[in-house]
């Protein structure tokens, strides 16, 4: 190190006089556009600060949704409410009943068609003629 650095190292550091503090802060505030220095906010306020009204509105909407959800669960008197839960066997029985009802419904819409008449009997001998058989009536027709 050169001599000047040695000289600066040997000098004791002095504090800024307290009467200068106000002048320095006033000039810094004027240079910043007249706005006071920003105050450090807690983490949750800093996170919510860009739009606190939007966050408040979102929280109110969620509160309304939760209240309506709980209210609708208490009013429903269906088989799944309270302690009256449906067992697996009850569900299977309900599904079987529904299938039978659907089968009956479709049977009314599309009645079963009469089966086609049986084919004519083929001749046993090469020179024999075909005999025409009358079709039997179907019991459902």
MOZI-V118024 format. One record per residue. N is the residue number from 1. RES is the residue in one small letter. SS is DSSP state (~ for helix, > for strand, _ for the rest). PSI is psi in degrees with one decimal (999 if undefined). OMEGA is omega as a letter, one per 30 degrees, with the letter a starting at -180 (NA if undefined). Layout:
BEGIN
N|RES|SS|PSI|OMEGA ; N|RES|SS|PSI|OMEGA
END
This chain:
BEGIN
1|x|_|150.7|l ; 2|x|_|178.0|a ; 3|x|~|-35.8|a ; 4|x|~|-40.7|l ; 5|x|~|-38.8|l ; 6|x|~|-41.1|l ; 7|x|~|-43.6|l ; 8|x|~|-34.8|l ; 9|x|~|-31.1|a ; 10|x|~|-14.7|a ; 11|x|_|136.0|l ; 12|x|_|146.7|l ; 13|x|_|136.9|l ; 14|x|_|148.8|l ; 15|x|_|154.7|l ; 16|x|_|136.2|l ; 17|x|_|138.9|a ; 18|x|~|-29.0|a ; 19|x|~|-19.4|l ; 20|x|~|-21.6|a ; 21|x|~|-46.8|a ; 22|x|~|-40.9|l ; 23|x|~|-43.7|a ; 24|x|~|-44.7|l ; 25|x|~|-37.1|l ; 26|x|~|-42.9|l ; 27|x|~|-36.4|l ; 28|x|~|-37.4|l ; 29|x|~|-41.0|l ; 30|x|~|-39.2|l ; 31|x|~|-27.0|a ; 32|x|_|4.1|l ; 33|x|_|19.7|l ; 34|x|_|3.2|l ; 35|x|_|138.2|l ; 36|x|_|159.9|a ; 37|x|_|146.3|a ; 38|x|_|138.8|l ; 39|x|_|137.5|l ; 40|x|_|127.1|a ; 41|x|_|154.9|l ; 42|x|_|160.8|a ; 43|x|~|-37.5|a ; 44|x|~|-34.0|l ; 45|x|~|-36.7|l ; 46|x|~|-33.9|a ; 47|x|~|-37.8|a ; 48|x|~|-8.8|a ; 49|x|~|-36.4|a ; 50|x|~|-34.6|l ; 51|x|~|79.1|a ; 52|x|~|-31.0|l ; 53|x|~|-37.4|l ; 54|x|~|-41.9|l ; 55|x|~|-38.7|l ; 56|x|~|-41.1|l ; 57|x|~|-39.2|l ; 58|x|~|-41.8|l ; 59|x|~|-39.1|l ; 60|x|~|-39.5|l ; 61|x|~|-43.1|l ; 62|x|~|-38.3|l ; 63|x|~|-41.5|l ; 64|x|~|-42.9|l ; 65|x|~|-44.4|a ; 66|x|~|-41.6|l ; 67|x|~|-45.2|l ; 68|x|~|-36.4|l ; 69|x|~|-46.8|l ; 70|x|~|-36.8|l ; 71|x|~|-39.4|a ; 72|x|~|-28.6|l ; 73|x|~|-33.5|a ; 74|x|~|-30.5|a ; 75|x|~|-24.2|a ; 76|x|_|127.2|a ; 77|x|_|24.9|a ; 78|x|_|175.2|a ; 79|x|_|-17.0|a ; 80|x|_|5.9|a ; 81|x|_|147.9|l ; 82|x|_|-139.7|a ; 83|x|_|-5.3|a ; 84|x|_|64.9|l ; 85|x|_|144.6|a ; 86|x|_|137.5|l ; 87|x|_|168.2|a ; 88|x|~|-37.1|l ; 89|x|~|-38.1|l ; 90|x|~|-39.2|l ; 91|x|~|-43.6|l ; 92|x|~|-41.2|l ; 93|x|~|-40.6|l ; 94|x|~|-39.3|l ; 95|x|~|-39.4|l ; 96|x|~|-42.7|l ; 97|x|~|-41.5|l ; 98|x|~|-41.9|l ; 99|x|~|-43.2|l ; 100|x|~|-41.1|l ; 101|x|~|-40.9|l ; 102|x|~|-40.1|l ; 103|x|~|-43.4|l ; 104|x|~|-39.7|l ; 105|x|~|-47.9|a ; 106|x|~|-28.6|l ; 107|x|~|-33.7|l ; 108|x|~|-38.3|a ; 109|x|~|-47.5|a ; 110|x|_|89.0|a ; 111|x|_|152.8|a ; 112|x|_|140.5|a ; 113|x|_|152.3|l ; 114|x|_|139.1|a ; 115|x|_|151.2|a ; 116|x|_|154.2|l ; 117|x|_|151.3|a ; 118|x|_|150.9|a ; 119|x|_|155.3|l ; 120|x|_|149.3|a ; 121|x|>|130.2|l ; 122|x|_|145.8|l ; 123|x|_|145.6|l ; 124|x|_|-37.0|a ; 125|x|_|155.1|a ; 126|x|_|-28.6|a ; 127|x|_|-1.9|a ; 128|x|_|154.3|l ; 129|x|_|160.9|l ; 130|x|_|137.0|l ; 131|x|>|133.2|l ; 132|x|_|127.8|l ; 133|x|_|138.6|l ; 134|x|_|134.0|l ; 135|x|_|143.2|l ; 136|x|_|148.7|l ; 137|x|_|137.9|l ; 138|x|_|139.2|a ; 139|x|_|-24.8|a ; 140|x|_|-16.8|a ; 141|x|_|999|NA
END
